[in-house]
Every structure is written in structure tokens, then in C-alpha cells.
Amino acid sequence: MRRLFLKGLLEDTVTITGDDAQHLMYAMRAKAGDEVILVDDTGAVGRMELMGFTADSVTMRLVERLEADTEPPIDLVLAQCLPKGDKLELVIQKAVELGAVAVQPLASRNCVVRYDAKKVAAKQKRWQKIAEEAAKQCGRTRVPEVLPVQPLADWLKEPKEPKEGALLFCYENEEQQPIKAALRALPEDVRRITVLIGPEGGFSLPEAAAITEAGGQSVTLGPRILRAETAAIAAMSIVQYEKGDL
């Protein structure tokens, strides 16, 4: 059943416009009596019956409220240094499926891609659309946010919350601390975990030092060197497994 996200609160009667309405009417050829799943800004979920159509809107009524919370027990954030080509699109899609609440694209020293302001705005719009579609497909009750691209150095200067959150960065020069061990050593009250993944060229030594100074813990994903997109998916999967989501 098609899942839609509502900007507002779930009510007995709801009217939607924009891309979702257009998709229902013209791509899915929806008709009165068809049903969809609607999720509002608070995560409330309802089964809705389509009632009426105009040129740019669809009106639906609430059939029943559903208990369908699919969010993980922690807030998982993926901080991903920009990989080559369109690989970030795959990473964002899989991050959403694995329960991430946000994706932070970063520009680091060894990133091959460089975007100007116009290209960044276009990319972020596309990335957010990918996140929304992935959230619909996998049954999320929250659409993760794809944040604006930031330089790694600037992002590290932002305030972190060591009492409530943890920053783990996957580092090819780390040989002693597996990610599993780092996760199991975290305090029980940690509710936000950020996983930082480098680009194809990895982190420079000064960057690794700056991440550690900002409170990051370096971890290894094993003896083999993983591609950037593989490392992101593997790390998120391990976090969610260790924290009881998988």
C-alpha cells in the first residue's frame, strides 16, 4: 500500500497537494475508494480512503489509526565524506533503510568531487527526494534529513554532546579497536551515535587527529579495505545490530 508523508497532523479528513497528489492521480491512476497509508509530522500513522480529486489535490478520510512505529531505539546519523560519482545516492537510500535519522555529507581533503553552490543546492534537493522515497518504500514513520554539504573541518567545530552522543569514525589506520568493541563500551545512556565515513582516499593524518580532538573514536571494520559505500552500509548495520534494531 502506498505510503505518504503529511506536513501537518493526521485528522479525520486530509487534503494533499503537490508531487504526492500528482503521483496518485497520474502515475498510479488512483480512484475513489483506493487506500493509502499516511504518516504525519508526529509519526502518527493512518489508513486512509481516497474520496475526491481536483486538478491538483486529493482528499481522503481516516479509516483507522495504526500502531506502526518503525523507528530504531537510537538516533543514528551518518556523516559521509563525498564519494565519487553518484555513490552517495546509494548510500543515502541504504542509510534510510537502516534507520538513520540524518545524513551529513562532508567535503574532506581527499574527496575527488567538488561542487559549486548551484550544484550543491541541486544535489541536496535530489538527495532529500531519494531519502523521502526510501522512507516511503521501507515503511519509516520519519523522513530522515539530508543536511547541506559542509567542510569536514567546519563540521568538527560544531558543538557535540558527549553525554548523550558518540562519534565513531571508521579509520583504515586503526588496528586495535573494532567497531563492535567501541559500541559495547559506550555508556547505556547514549542515544545518538554518529558514524563518520571517509572518501575513497581515506582521512589524512591531520584530519584523523582533528576528529579525535573533537571527541571521535577511531574504529576498524576488519582486516580488509572497504569501499566508501560498503563501509557506510556495514558500519550502520553493525550499529543497529548491536543496539537491538536488527
Buried (B, 14 or more C-beta within 10 A) or exposed (E): EBBBBBEEEBBEEBBBEEEBBBBBBEEEEBEEEBBBBBBBEEBBBBBBBBBEBEEEBBBBBBEEEBEBEBEBEBBBBBBBBBBBEEBBBBBBBBBBBBBBBBBBBBBBBBBEBEBEEEEBEEBBEBBBBBBBEBBBEBBBBBBBBBBEBBEBBEBBEEEBEEEEBBBBBBBBEBEEBBBBEBBEEBEEEBEBBBBBBBBBBBBBEEBBEBBBEBBBBBBBBEEEEBEBBBBBBBBBBBBBEBBEBE
